[in-house]
Amino acid sequence: MRISALALISACVLAACNPSAPSGGGLFPNLTDASYRAEATIHGDDGQNLPVVMIRSGNKVRMEMNAGQGAIVVVNNADTQENFVLMTRDGQTYAMQADPAQYDNPIDSWNAEYASTATRTGDCSVAGENGAAWTRDVDGEPHTACVTQDGIILRSTEGERVVWETTSVQRGPQDAALFTIPEGVQTMDLGAMMGQAGAAGANFNAQMCEALRNANAPPERIAQAGC
């Protein structure tokens, strides 16, 4: 499934900072104000839909989804600087934890863009909730986010197409355990995994190049392989 609003989705999942005032007047809502559980649907540009659950408690955000082969949970705890993904396959849950020093929060750029270019363009209502519509121009196309006063993203559109739509909101305190790695879950270092994957890839490329040379492959074929 391809999701063209990936940057927005990441922002919804990982939001942990407070945007400043947009040039259009007024203050873009603080996305960390409310504590709530929201159900929503991500609409892919290929026509497929992905149901998600987003849970927020101040600077802590959790998003739950089912990728078809198993459940996936993404958690950003800005209070403790913990960022991890829980994946469940065949009844077994694993946690992949990111090093905060290597973690680039996409909400920073998303907030900066809305804070500097978005204009309040009216009122909106989604899932029984009222909010304000904030619109900015992206390559000649209007991108609009409907956001409640306490910072809940209700809907996002790109042109005429809805890419994110909240279907229900339940405000209230959230269990702190939702934003921590459960006891007994095997934890893996995401940075180390990426490093190992990179090393394995480099070793494979070296072996492939050596095999091509030993086979007296044409120079242009060897060059095409990046050797």
C-alpha positions in Angstrom: 0.0 0.0 0.0 1.4 3.4 -1.0 0.6 6.3 1.2 1.4 9.7 -0.4 0.8 11.5 2.9 3.6 9.6 4.7 5.1 12.8 6.1 1.8 13.8 7.6 1.3 10.3 9.0 4.8 10.3 10.6 4.0 13.7 12.0 0.8 12.4 13.6 2.6 9.4 15.1 5.7 11.2 16.3 4.6 14.7 17.0 6.4 16.0 20.1 6.9 19.7 19.8 4.9 22.9 19.8 4.5 24.8 16.5 4.6 28.6 16.3 2.1 31.1 14.9 1.3 30.7 11.2 1.6 33.8 8.9 -2.1 33.6 8.2 -3.0 34.9 11.6 -3.9 33.1 14.9 -2.0 30.3 16.5 -1.8 26.8 14.9 -3.0 24.5 17.7 -0.5 22.9 20.0 -0.5 19.2 19.1 0.7 18.1 22.6 -2.2 19.7 24.6 -4.7 16.8 24.7 -4.7 13.3 26.0 -6.9 11.1 23.9 -7.5 7.9 21.9 -8.6 8.4 18.3 -9.5 6.0 15.6 -8.8 7.1 12.0 -8.3 5.9 8.4 -5.4 6.6 6.2 -6.4 6.7 2.5 -3.7 5.6 0.1 -3.3 7.1 -3.3 -3.9 3.6 -4.7 -7.4 3.5 -3.3 -6.5 1.2 -0.3 -7.4 2.2 3.3 -5.5 1.5 6.5 -7.3 1.8 9.8 -5.2 3.1 12.6 -5.5 4.0 16.3 -3.6 7.0 17.7 -3.2 7.4 21.4 -1.6 10.6 22.9 -0.7 11.7 26.3 1.1 15.1 26.2 4.5 14.5 24.5 3.9 10.7 24.3 2.3 9.2 21.1 1.4 5.7 20.2 0.0 4.5 16.8 -1.4 1.0 16.3 -2.1 -0.6 12.9 -2.3 -3.9 11.3 0.0 -4.4 8.3 -1.7 -7.6 7.1 1.1 -9.9 8.3 0.9 -8.8 11.9 0.2 -5.9 14.3 2.6 -2.9 14.3 2.8 -0.3 17.1 4.9 2.8 16.8 5.7 4.8 20.0 7.5 8.1 20.5 8.0 9.1 24.1 9.5 12.6 24.0 9.6 12.7 27.8 12.1 9.9 28.0 13.5 10.2 24.4 12.5 6.7 23.7 11.4 5.7 20.1 10.5 2.2 19.3 8.4 -0.1 17.1 6.6 -3.2 18.3 6.0 -5.9 15.8 3.9 -9.0 16.4 4.3 -12.0 14.1 2.9 -15.5 14.7 2.1 -14.6 18.3 5.7 -13.3 19.1 6.3 -9.6 19.8 9.6 -7.9 19.1 10.7 -4.3 19.9 13.0 -2.4 17.6 14.4 0.6 19.5 16.0 3.7 17.8 18.9 5.6 19.2 17.7 9.2 20.0 20.9 10.6 18.6 20.2 9.0 15.2 16.4 9.8 15.3 15.1 12.5 13.0 11.7 13.7 14.1 9.6 14.5 10.9 7.2 16.7 12.9 9.9 19.4 13.1 9.8 20.2 9.4 6.0 19.6 9.2 5.3 22.0 12.0 7.7 24.6 10.6 6.0 24.4 7.2 2.5 24.9 8.7 3.7 27.5 11.1 5.3 29.6 8.4 2.9 29.1 5.5 -0.5 27.9 6.7 -3.5 30.2 6.7 -6.7 29.6 8.7 -9.3 29.1 5.9 -12.4 28.4 7.9 -14.1 26.1 10.3 -14.5 22.3 9.9 -16.3 19.4 11.6 -15.3 15.8 11.6 -16.5 12.8 13.7 -18.6 15.0 15.9 -15.6 17.3 16.6 -15.2 20.9 15.6 -12.0 22.4 14.4 -10.3 25.0 12.2 -9.1 24.4 8.7 -5.4 25.3 8.0 -4.3 25.4 4.4 -1.0 25.8 2.7 0.1 25.6 -0.9 2.3 22.7 -2.0 3.4 22.9 -5.6 0.2 24.7 -6.6 -2.0 22.3 -4.7 -3.8 23.2 -1.5 -3.1 20.9 1.5 -5.5 21.4 4.3 -5.5 20.1 7.9 -8.6 20.2 10.1 -7.4 20.5 13.7 -9.3 20.9 16.9 -8.4 23.8 19.3 -6.7 21.3 21.6 -4.5 19.9 18.8 -6.3 16.7 17.4 -5.9 16.3 13.7 -9.3 15.4 12.4 -8.8 15.4 8.6 -6.1 16.1 6.1 -6.6 16.6 2.4 -4.3 17.0 -0.6 -6.3 18.9 -3.2 -9.7 17.2 -3.3 -8.4 13.9 -1.9 -8.8 12.9 1.7 -5.6 11.3 3.0 -6.3 11.1 6.7 -9.7 11.1 8.5 -10.5 10.6 12.1 -13.6 8.6 12.8 -13.8 8.8 16.6 -12.2 10.6 19.5 -12.2 9.7 23.2 -10.5 12.3 25.5 -9.1 11.4 28.9 -5.9 10.2 30.7 -4.0 7.3 29.0 -2.2 4.4 30.7 1.5 5.2 31.0 2.3 1.6 30.1 1.1 2.2 26.6 4.2 4.2 25.9 6.8 1.7 27.3 8.2 -1.5 26.0 6.3 -4.4 27.7 8.2 -6.6 30.0 9.5 -9.8 28.5 9.6 -8.4 25.0 12.8 -9.0 23.1 14.5 -5.7 22.2 16.7 -5.1 19.2 18.7 -2.0 18.4 17.4 -0.5 15.2 20.7 1.3 14.5 22.8 -1.8 14.9 20.4 -3.8 12.7 20.7 -1.1 10.0 24.5 -1.2 10.3 24.6 -5.0 10.0 22.3 -4.8 7.0 24.6 -2.2 5.4 27.7 -4.3 6.1 26.0 -7.4 4.7 25.0 -5.5 1.6 28.6 -4.2 1.1 30.0 -7.7 1.5 27.5 -9.0 -1.0 28.4 -6.3 -3.5 32.1 -7.0 -3.2 31.5 -10.7 -3.8 29.3 -10.0 -6.8 32.0 -7.7 -8.3 34.7 -10.3 -7.8 32.4 -13.0 -9.5 31.9 -10.7 -12.5 35.6 -10.1 -12.9 36.4 -13.8 -12.6 33.8 -14.5 -15.2 35.5 -12.0 -17.6 32.3 -10.0 -17.8 32.4 -7.0 -20.1 33.7 -3.8 -18.5 30.4 -2.0 -19.1 28.5 -4.8 -17.2 30.9 -4.5 -14.3 30.5 -0.7 -14.3 26.7 -1.1 -14.3 27.0 -3.3 -11.2 28.7 -0.4 -9.4 32.1 -2.1 -9.2 
